[in-house]
Amino acid sequence: MIKHIAVVEGFENWNQWYQEGRVELTSLTYEGAFHPNQGVVLKGGGAKDHGLVKGDYVVRVAQYFPSGVSPKNTEQTIALGLLNDPGVPLTILSGVAGSGKTMLACPTLLSDWTAGMTISPRLSSPRA
């Protein structure tokens, strides 16, 4: 099973991370395998930040989102990163009631729509 969010402990290359907005996957110590568009949490030296796997790199997730939504936790930060990435054609959000799925998706869709993008939202819920 793929871990949806990889946590990399002991990360030290913060200067490159903040200057370039990315680090090479080969520079990270992680026991599992990385997968395209996988969320990554980098931790070390008392700092923590979020990224997404893009090719041979982990790329920093934006700290400001055009929709004006502020993520409340790691999962929401990664989800917003995916929702706002034009290279990800489909993002599926799942979670318990109140976890923020609609709060994240709707403002992002509205932002894309007002920017003139073609959007095709699909909202569904399980039937009991």
C-alpha positions, 0 to 999 in steps of 0.5 A: 500500500502506498503511504499517501504522505511520506514523512522525512525526519532529520531534513537539514537542507533548509537553505536550498528548500527555501531558495529553490523551492525543491530538493532532489529525492536522492538527497532524502532519507526515507525507507519507503518509495516515493510516488508521483504527486505524493505528499511529503512532510520534511522535518528537521531542526525544529522546522517542518514544511510540505511538498509534492513529489514531481519527477526527481524532486520534492517541490514545495507546496505554496504557502498562499492559495489563490482561493484564500483558503488557509489549510488547518493541518498537513492533510489539508495543505497537501490537498490544496497543493494538489487541487492548485496544481495544473499538472494534476488533472484529477484530485479525489478528496475523501475523509470523515464529515467535517474534515474540510473536503468541501471547504477546500474544493469549492473555493479552489473551483471558484477561483479556477472558474473566475480565472477562465479555466474549464472545470468539471466538478464531480461531487458525490456522497455514499448512500446508506 
